[in-house]
């Protein structure tokens, strides 16, 4: 039987789960067959740059402690988009930063960085389920992580509607930063 917080955590992964046609009735996202395991491993490697346990745990720490909330804060505090450039950024990445900076500047008075909590927690919940499915973390570890994510969501968000709005807002910010049609850069994968 699934506990309340574990079920809540599984549901936090619901948006990405539905997009990928994953199960939402159990911790496992798919039946354990080699072709599905390869597809999930490829998805996590290619979309997130995660190759195993350490990378998964690092990314989960990032999403729960900083995530897009920190990125939004830094974009809100920057006086110009060029302040956010890194030395090795190409033109497409710089264009994403410019767009992201303009987006945050237009919303920063009305939307706080903490509003992106749902975006960060939803993605962390999905990564937790994928990591467990791939055997990078144990089922017990996954249940603990999902419980923590659920409690953070319950404390930090005003319900499922706010979670959905947060996820939508974070997704728009992510899409602007990473650019429509632009290959996912390393800076977009892990952040």
ZALUMRO-779025 format. One record per residue: residue number from 1; chain; x, y, z of N, C-alpha, C in turn. Coordinates in Angstrom, 2 decimals, m for minus. Atoms other than C-alpha are relative to their C-alpha. Layout:
! ZALUMRO-779025
NODE    nr   kette       n.x       n.y       n.z      ca.x      ca.y      ca.z       c.x       c.y       c.z
NODE   NUM       A         X         Y         Z         X         Y         Z         X         Y         Z
...
***
This chain:
! ZALUMRO-779025
NODE    nr   kette       n.x       n.y       n.z      ca.x      ca.y      ca.z       c.x       c.y       c.z
NODE     1       A      0.83     m1.18      0.00      0.00      0.00      0.00      0.88      1.25      0.00
NODE     2       A     m0.75     m1.25      0.14      1.24      3.46     m0.90     m0.42      0.94      1.12
NODE     3       A      0.27     m0.98     m1.05      1.56      5.96      1.95     m0.43      1.33     m0.59
NODE     4       A      0.53     m1.29      0.43     m0.01      9.40      1.76      1.06      0.89     m0.64
NODE     5       A     m1.02     m0.91      0.52      3.22     11.37      1.26      0.65     m0.56     m1.26
NODE     6       A     m0.55      0.60      1.21      4.58      8.86     m1.27     m0.96      0.21     m1.17
NODE     7       A      1.01     m0.21      1.06      1.33      9.09     m3.27      0.02      1.46     m0.46
NODE     8       A     m0.08     m1.43      0.31      1.51     12.88     m3.09      1.23      0.25     m0.86
NODE     9       A     m1.24     m0.16      0.76      5.12     12.71     m4.35     m0.11     m0.53     m1.42
NODE    10       A      0.23      0.56      1.34      4.13     10.48     m7.26     m0.84      0.98     m0.82
NODE    11       A      0.85     m0.95      0.71      1.42     12.98     m8.17      0.74      1.29     m0.35
NODE    12       A     m0.81     m1.18      0.36      3.97     15.83     m8.08      0.70     m0.21     m1.35
NODE    13       A     m0.63      0.31      1.30      5.56     14.06    m11.08     m1.04     m0.11     m1.11
NODE    14       A      1.11      0.26      0.92      2.17     13.97    m12.81      0.07      0.68     m1.35
NODE    15       A     m0.03     m0.71      1.28      2.73     16.59    m15.49      0.97     m0.67     m0.95
NODE    16       A     m0.98      0.65      0.86      5.91     15.03    m16.84     m0.40     m1.46     m0.25
NODE    17       A      0.44      1.38      0.17      4.50     11.55    m16.25     m1.04     m0.11     m1.10
NODE    18       A      1.04      0.04      1.05      1.46     12.29    m18.41      0.60      0.27     m1.38
NODE    19       A     m0.63     m0.29      1.29      3.61     13.80    m21.16      0.76     m1.21     m0.54
NODE    20       A     m0.76      1.19      0.40      5.69     10.59    m21.19     m0.82     m1.29      0.08
NODE    21       A      0.92      1.14     m0.11      2.66      8.31    m20.72      0.46     m1.01      1.07
NODE    22       A     m0.43      0.84     m1.12      4.06      6.97    m17.42     m1.19     m0.32      0.91
NODE    23       A      0.97      0.38     m1.02      2.07      5.21    m14.75      0.04      1.00      1.15
NODE    24       A      0.07     m0.85     m1.19      0.89      7.28    m11.81     m0.55     m0.77      1.19
NODE    25       A      0.59      0.80     m1.07     m0.43      4.42     m9.70      1.03     m0.65      0.92
NODE    26       A     m1.05      0.60     m0.83      2.92      3.23     m8.34      1.29      0.78     m0.20
NODE    27       A     m1.30     m0.65      0.11      6.51      4.30     m7.86      0.64     m0.25     m1.37
NODE    28       A     m0.55      0.31      1.32      7.57      2.53    m11.07     m0.71      0.79     m1.09
NODE    29       A      0.59     m0.80      1.08      7.05      4.68    m14.14     m0.47     m0.87     m1.16
NODE    30       A      0.30      0.92      1.10      6.89      1.73    m16.53      0.25     m1.42      0.49
NODE    31       A     m0.33      1.40     m0.26      7.03     m2.04    m16.59      1.51     m0.17     m0.20
NODE    32       A     m1.45      0.21      0.11     10.60     m3.28    m16.10      0.31     m0.99     m1.13
NODE    33       A     m0.45      0.77      1.16     11.52     m4.49    m19.57      1.17      0.75     m0.61
NODE    34       A     m1.23     m0.66      0.48     14.89     m3.80    m21.22     m0.22      1.20     m0.91
NODE    35       A      0.18     m1.12      0.94     13.56     m1.55    m24.00     m0.46      1.26      0.74
NODE    36       A      0.46     m1.17     m0.77     11.76      0.72    m21.49      1.11      0.54      0.88
NODE    37       A     m1.12     m0.44     m0.84     14.76      0.80    m19.16      1.01      0.79     m0.83
NODE    38       A     m0.92     m0.72      0.89     16.95      1.87    m22.10     m0.57      1.36     m0.38
NODE    39       A      0.62     m1.27      0.38     14.46      4.56    m23.13      0.06      1.01      1.15
NODE    40       A     m0.04     m0.90     m1.16     14.26      6.01    m19.61      1.43      0.46      0.26
NODE    41       A     m1.41     m0.36     m0.22     18.06      5.91    m19.17      0.45      1.02     m1.04
NODE    42       A     m0.36     m0.93      1.07     18.48      7.67    m22.52     m0.64      1.37      0.24
NODE    43       A      0.70     m1.25     m0.30     15.89     10.29    m21.58      0.71      0.78      1.10
NODE    44       A     m0.66     m0.68     m1.12     17.61     11.07    m18.28      1.39      0.48     m0.39
NODE    45       A     m1.34     m0.42      0.44     21.07     11.16    m19.87     m0.07      1.19     m0.95
NODE    46       A      0.04     m1.03      1.04     20.11     13.26    m22.88     m0.67      1.29      0.45
NODE    47       A      0.72     m1.19     m0.42     17.68     15.66    m21.22      0.60      0.67      1.22
NODE    48       A     m0.50     m0.54     m1.26     19.42     16.09    m17.88      1.52     m0.10      0.14
NODE    49       A     m1.43      0.20     m0.14     23.02     14.98    m18.41      0.37     m0.85      1.21
NODE    50       A     m0.23      0.83     m1.18     22.65     12.55    m15.50      0.35     m1.41     m0.45
NODE    51       A     m0.48      1.31      0.43     24.57      9.29    m15.83     m0.05     m1.07      1.09
NODE    52       A      0.04      0.98     m1.07     24.09      7.62    m12.46     m0.39      0.63      1.32
NODE    53       A      0.43     m0.37     m1.35     23.50      7.87     m8.74      0.50      1.39      0.43
NODE    54       A     m0.56     m1.27     m0.47     25.86     10.77     m7.95     m0.61      1.20     m0.73
NODE    55       A      0.60     m1.09      0.78     24.57     12.95    m10.77     m1.46      0.22      0.36
NODE    56       A      1.41     m0.10     m0.40     20.99     12.17     m9.77     m0.12      0.71      1.34
NODE    57       A      0.08     m0.61     m1.33     21.56     13.04     m6.12      0.43      1.46     m0.03
NODE    58       A     m0.42     m1.40      0.14     23.44     16.24     m7.07     m1.12      0.86     m0.59
NODE    59       A      1.09     m0.75      0.65     20.57     17.32     m9.35     m1.19      0.15      0.94
NODE    60       A      1.11     m0.10     m0.97     17.96     16.52     m6.69      0.32      1.03      1.08
NODE    61       A     m0.41     m1.02     m0.98     19.94     18.60     m4.16     m0.17      1.39     m0.59
NODE    62       A      0.13     m1.30      0.67     20.11     21.45     m6.66     m1.47      0.43     m0.09
NODE    63       A      1.41     m0.35      0.18     16.37     21.33     m7.40     m0.70      0.32      1.31
NODE    64       A      0.69     m0.23     m1.27     15.34     21.18     m3.75      0.57      1.18      0.77
NODE    65       A     m0.62     m1.07     m0.77     17.81     23.72     m2.37      0.09      1.33     m0.76
NODE    66       A     m0.20     m1.22      0.79     18.20     26.20     m5.24     m0.95      0.05     m1.19
NODE    67       A      0.85      0.12      1.17     16.66     25.29     m8.58     m0.21      1.30     m0.75
NODE    68       A      0.33     m1.19      0.77     14.99     27.83    m10.75     m0.37      1.17      0.90
NODE    69       A      0.24     m1.11     m0.94     14.12     29.85     m7.64      1.25      0.87      0.08
NODE    70       A     m1.26     m0.74     m0.08     17.79     30.83     m7.35      0.28      0.71     m1.33
NODE    71       A     m0.25     m0.60      1.31     18.09     31.44    m11.08     m0.89      1.23     m0.19
NODE    72       A      0.93     m1.13      0.12     14.99     33.69    m11.04      0.49      1.17      0.85
NODE    73       A     m0.52     m1.07     m0.87     16.42     35.64     m8.08      1.19      0.70     m0.65
NODE    74       A     m1.19     m0.63      0.59     19.74     36.19     m9.87     m0.38      0.82     m1.23
NODE    75       A      0.45     m0.77      1.16     17.94     37.33    m13.03     m0.74      1.26      0.44
NODE    76       A      0.71     m1.17     m0.52     15.77     39.67    m10.96      0.96      1.06      0.52
NODE    77       A     m0.96     m0.94     m0.59     18.80     41.25     m9.28      0.97      0.58     m1.04
NODE    78       A     m0.95     m0.48      1.02     20.88     41.65    m12.47     m0.50      1.31     m0.61
NODE    79       A      0.39     m1.28      0.59     20.89     45.19    m13.84     m0.05     m0.06     m1.53
NODE    80       A      0.01      0.19      1.45     21.51     43.94    m17.39      0.24     m1.49     m0.29
NODE    81       A     m0.19      1.43      0.31     21.46     40.54    m19.12      1.47     m0.38     m0.12
NODE    82       A     m1.43      0.29      0.16     25.18     40.81    m19.85      0.67     m0.36      1.34
NODE    83       A     m0.52      0.35     m1.33     25.78     40.58    m16.09     m0.11     m1.50      0.27
NODE    84       A      0.27      1.43     m0.21     24.53     36.97    m16.35      0.76     m0.89     m0.98
NODE    85       A     m0.73      0.79      0.99     26.71     35.89    m19.28      1.17     m0.72      0.66
NODE    86       A     m1.19      0.74     m0.40     29.34     33.24    m18.72      0.97      0.05     m1.18
NODE    87       A     m0.99     m0.17      1.07     32.61     33.37    m20.71     m0.17     m0.95     m1.20
NODE    88       A      0.08      0.98      1.09     31.88     30.24    m22.77     m1.37     m0.07     m0.67
NODE    89       A      1.34      0.03      0.60     28.29     31.10    m23.80      0.05      0.34     m1.48
NODE    90       A      0.11     m0.32      1.42     27.48     30.98    m27.48     m1.16      0.99     m0.21
NODE    91       A      1.02     m1.01      0.29     25.08     33.38    m29.22     m1.40     m0.46      0.37
NODE    92       A      1.32      0.51     m0.35     22.03     31.14    m28.73     m0.22      0.04      1.51
NODE    93       A      0.11     m0.04     m1.46     22.71     30.85    m25.00     m0.13      1.45      0.49
NODE    94       A      0.10     m1.41     m0.37     23.23     34.62    m24.75     m1.40      0.53     m0.33
NODE    95       A      1.36     m0.41      0.36     19.91     35.14    m26.56     m1.00     m0.52      1.02
NODE    96       A      0.86      0.55     m1.04     18.24     32.84    m24.03      0.09      0.79      1.29
NODE    97       A     m0.19     m0.80     m1.22     19.73     34.82    m21.15     m0.69      1.35     m0.16
NODE    98       A      0.66     m1.29      0.23     18.54     38.09    m22.70     m1.52     m0.14      0.14
NODE    99       A      1.45      0.23     m0.09     15.02     36.68    m23.11     m0.44     m0.30      1.42
NODE   100       A      0.32      0.32     m1.38     15.02     35.22    m19.60      0.07      1.21      0.90
NODE   101       A     m0.14     m1.21     m0.80     16.24     38.48    m18.10     m1.20      0.93     m0.24
NODE   102       A      1.15     m0.86      0.31     13.49     40.46    m19.91     m1.28     m0.57      0.62
NODE   103       A      1.16      0.67     m0.59     10.89     37.91    m18.76     m0.06      0.27      1.51
NODE   104       A     m0.04     m0.19     m1.46     11.97     38.14    m15.11     m0.21      1.47      0.35
NODE   105       A      0.16     m1.43     m0.30     12.21     41.95    m15.22     m1.47      0.40     m0.09
NODE   106       A      1.40     m0.38      0.15      8.60     42.13    m16.39     m0.89     m0.61      1.08
NODE   107       A      0.83      0.66     m1.01      7.34     39.82    m13.63      0.49      0.17      1.44
NODE   108       A     m0.60      0.06     m1.34      9.65     40.41    m10.66     m0.76      0.77      1.06
NODE   109       A      0.79     m0.75     m1.00      7.35     42.95     m8.96     m1.22     m0.79      0.45
NODE   110       A      1.23      0.74     m0.31      4.36     40.58     m9.07      0.25     m1.45      0.41
NODE   111       A     m0.26      1.42     m0.23      6.00     37.14     m8.86      1.35     m0.15      0.70
NODE   112       A     m1.24      0.23     m0.73      8.55     36.16     m6.24      0.68     m1.27     m0.50
NODE   113       A     m0.77      1.18      0.40     11.26     33.60     m6.85     m0.57     m1.27      0.63
NODE   114       A      0.55      1.17     m0.68      9.59     31.27     m4.34     m1.19     m0.60     m0.74
NODE   115       A      1.13      0.52      0.78      6.67     30.92     m6.76      0.44     m1.16     m0.91
NODE   116       A     m0.49      1.07      0.87      8.88     28.59     m8.84      0.23     m1.31      0.75
NODE   117       A     m0.15      1.22     m0.79      8.88     25.99     m6.04     m0.67     m1.19     m0.66
NODE   118       A      0.71      1.11      0.65      6.30     23.86     m7.87      0.75     m0.54     m1.21
NODE   119       A     m0.80      0.40      1.16      8.43     23.81    m11.03      1.18     m0.86      0.44
NODE   120       A     m1.16      0.74     m0.48     11.48     22.65     m9.08     m0.40     m1.33      0.64
NODE   121       A      0.39      1.23     m0.68      9.64     20.08     m6.94     m0.61     m1.02     m0.95
NODE   122       A      0.58      0.93      0.97      7.69     18.58     m9.84      1.07     m0.73     m0.80
NODE   123       A     m1.09      0.62      0.75     10.86     17.95    m11.78      0.83     m0.91      0.90
NODE   124       A     m0.73      0.85     m0.94     12.61     16.59     m8.68     m0.76     m1.31      0.25
NODE   125       A      0.80      1.21     m0.20      9.73     14.15     m8.13      0.14     m0.95     m1.19
NODE   126       A     m0.14      0.85      1.18     10.00     12.90    m11.70      1.38     m0.64     m0.04
NODE   127       A     m1.36      0.55     m0.02     13.77     12.48    m11.43      0.15     m1.07      1.07
NODE   128       A     m0.03      1.01     m1.06     13.29     10.58     m8.18     m0.60     m1.30     m0.51
NODE   129       A      0.65      1.21      0.53     10.92      8.15     m9.86      0.86     m0.65     m1.09
NODE   130       A     m0.87      0.56      1.05     13.20      7.75    m12.89      1.23     m0.65      0.62
NODE   131       A     m1.19      0.54     m0.65     16.23      7.24    m10.64     m0.27     m1.32      0.68
NODE   132       A      0.37      1.26     m0.66     14.45      4.54     m8.66     m0.25     m1.08     m1.05
NODE   133       A      0.28      0.94      1.08     13.22      2.85    m11.84      1.30     m0.55     m0.60
NODE   134       A     m1.28      0.41      0.59     16.80      2.76    m13.15      0.92     m0.68      1.02
NODE   135       A     m0.80      0.65     m1.03     18.13      1.40     m9.84      1.13      0.87      0.54
NODE   136       A     m1.03     m0.91     m0.48     20.25      4.47     m9.09     m0.21      0.36      1.46
NODE   137       A      0.32     m0.14     m1.42     18.47      4.90     m5.76     m0.96     m1.13      0.35
NODE   138       A      0.87      1.10     m0.43     16.62      2.31     m3.71     m1.45      0.49      0.11
NODE   139       A      1.40     m0.36     m0.18     12.87      2.22     m3.33     m0.18      0.76      1.32
NODE   140       A      0.08     m0.69     m1.28     13.30      3.23      0.31      0.49      1.44     m0.08
NODE   141       A     m0.51     m1.36      0.19     15.41      6.23     m0.68     m1.01      0.84     m0.77
NODE   142       A      0.98     m0.72      0.82     12.84      7.22     m3.32     m1.22      0.40      0.83
NODE   143       A      1.15     m0.29     m0.86      9.99      6.98     m0.81      0.33      1.16      0.94
NODE   144       A     m0.42     m1.09     m0.88     11.94      9.22      1.60      0.09      1.33     m0.72
NODE   145       A     m0.14     m1.24      0.78     12.76     11.77     m1.09     m1.38      0.53     m0.39
NODE   146       A      1.35     m0.43      0.39      9.15     11.84     m2.36     m0.77      0.55      1.19
NODE   147       A      0.65     m0.50     m1.21      7.93     12.30      1.20      0.49      1.41      0.32
NODE   148       A     m0.57     m1.33     m0.24     10.30     15.26      1.67     m0.53      1.02     m1.01
NODE   149       A      0.50     m0.90      1.05      9.24     16.78     m1.66     m1.46      0.35      0.25
NODE   150       A      1.42     m0.21     m0.25      5.58     16.35     m0.77     m0.22      0.96      1.15
NODE   151       A      0.15     m0.89     m1.15      5.96     18.02      2.59      0.45      1.42     m0.34
NODE   152       A     m0.44     m1.34      0.45      7.90     20.90      1.00     m1.09      0.65     m0.85
NODE   153       A      1.09     m0.54      0.84      5.08     21.32     m1.55     m1.19      0.40      0.86
NODE   154       A      1.14     m0.30     m0.87      2.40     21.17      1.14      0.24      1.26      0.83
NODE   155       A     m0.33     m1.19     m0.79      4.21     23.83      3.19      0.19      1.25     m0.85
NODE   156       A     m0.37     m1.17      0.80      5.29     26.06      0.32     m0.98      0.42     m1.07
NODE   157       A      0.96     m0.31      1.06      2.35     25.95     m2.09     m1.42     m0.03      0.57
NODE   158       A      1.37     m0.11     m0.48     m1.31     26.80     m1.62     m0.97     m0.98     m0.64
NODE   159       A      0.88      1.01      0.60     m2.68     23.68     m3.32      0.43     m0.36     m1.40
NODE   160       A     m0.34      0.50      1.34     m2.67     21.91     m6.66     m0.09      1.08     m1.07
NODE   161       A      0.13     m1.08      1.00     m3.83     24.98     m8.59      1.26      0.87      0.00
NODE   162       A     m1.24     m0.79     m0.08     m0.83     26.97     m7.32      1.18     m0.80     m0.54
NODE   163       A     m1.04      0.86      0.56      1.43     24.01     m8.12     m0.03      0.07     m1.52
NODE   164       A      0.13     m0.05      1.46      0.09     24.00    m11.68      0.45      1.33     m0.58
NODE   165       A     m0.41     m1.34      0.48      0.57     27.73    m12.09      1.51      0.17      0.11
NODE   166       A     m1.45     m0.06     m0.19      4.09     27.49    m10.68      0.71     m0.79     m1.09
NODE   167       A     m0.61      0.86      1.01      4.89     24.66    m13.05     m0.06      0.66     m1.37
NODE   168       A      0.16     m0.70      1.28      3.54     26.61    m16.00      0.97      1.18     m0.11
NODE   169       A     m0.88     m1.17     m0.01      5.45     29.76    m15.06      1.46     m0.42     m0.13
NODE   170       A     m1.36      0.51      0.09      8.68     27.83    m14.50      0.32     m0.56     m1.37
NODE   171       A     m0.20      0.56      1.34      8.22     26.02    m17.79      0.20      1.07     m1.06
NODE   172       A     m0.18     m1.11      0.94      7.86     29.30    m19.66      1.39      0.61      0.17
NODE   173       A     m1.33     m0.56     m0.27     10.98     30.69    m17.99      1.08     m0.92     m0.57
NODE   174       A     m0.95      0.99      0.53     12.89     27.48    m18.84      0.03      0.05     m1.53
NODE   175       A      0.09      0.00      1.47     11.67     27.57    m22.46      0.66      1.25     m0.58
NODE   176       A     m0.64     m1.24      0.46     12.77     31.19    m22.86      1.52     m0.11      0.13
NODE   177       A     m1.45      0.11     m0.21     16.20     30.49    m21.37      0.65     m0.96     m0.99
NODE   178       A     m0.59      1.04      0.84     16.77     27.40    m23.46     m0.36      0.15     m1.46
NODE   179       A      0.34     m0.31      1.38     15.12     28.71    m26.60     m0.78     m1.08     m0.71
NODE   180       A      0.79      0.93      0.81     12.53     27.08    m28.75      0.82     m0.40     m1.22
NODE   181       A     m0.73      0.49      1.16     14.21     24.91    m31.32      1.51      0.00      0.15
NODE   182       A     m1.44     m0.01     m0.25     17.66     25.46    m29.83      0.34     m1.28      0.75
NODE   183       A     m0.36      1.20     m0.74     19.41     22.26    m28.72      0.18      0.32      1.48
NODE   184       A     m0.09     m0.24     m1.45     19.31     21.87    m24.95      1.46      0.08      0.38
NODE   185       A     m1.38     m0.24     m0.42     22.56     23.37    m23.73      0.22     m0.59      1.39
NODE   186       A     m0.33      0.55     m1.32     24.35     22.00    m20.69     m0.58      0.88      1.11
NODE   187       A      0.52     m0.89     m1.03     23.24     25.08    m18.76     m1.50     m0.14      0.17
NODE   188       A      1.44      0.20     m0.09     19.60     24.24    m19.50     m0.32     m1.36      0.58
NODE   189       A      0.26      1.36     m0.49     19.88     20.53    m18.65     m0.13     m0.04      1.50
NODE   190       A     m0.07      0.19     m1.46     20.87     20.69    m15.04     m0.66      1.13      0.76
NODE   191       A      0.55     m1.13     m0.74     19.19     23.94    m14.23     m1.38      0.38     m0.42
***
